[in-house]
Amino acid sequence: MEIQNSNLAKQQLYLERVHQFYQQVKNWLPTDLTTREGPNYTIIDSTGEYTAPQLSVVKNKSTGLEQILANLLPKTCTVLLAEGWIEMAG
């Protein structure tokens, strides 16, 4: 039971840090770029199974369409010598 609580605490801390990082990304972007939260997807790692949202960085075009420049994808809360991993694709 104690291990399960520890794993849940690791997951929760990781998800809080992911949301904090997403907020920092939003603050860093120039005005012609914006973000869109994508759907949650399932992460399975040594702490168990949980879900995390992805974040897309998009550029608004004059046509009204959006161009996705990058997707930020949380991968795991367990990484050697780190406290989590977020992959950037794009």
CORQUI-V64101 format. One record per backbone hydrogen bond with DSSP energy under -0.5 kcal/mol. NH is the residue of the N-H (numbers start at 1). CO is the residue of the C=O. Records with the same first field share a line. If there is no record, write none. Layout:
NH=CO, CO
This chain:
5=1
6=2
7=3
8=4
9=5
10=6
11=7
12=8
13=9
14=10
15=11
16=12
17=13
18=14
19=15
20=16
21=17
22=18
23=19
24=20
25=21
26=22
27=23
28=24
29=25
33=30
34=58
36=56
38=54
41=52
43=50
45=48
48=45
50=43
52=41
54=39
55=72
56=36
57=70
58=34, 56
59=67
60=32
61=65
64=61
67=59
68=66
69=57, 67
70=57
71=89
72=55
73=71, 87
74=53, 72
75=85
76=85
79=77, 82
82=79
85=76
87=73
89=71
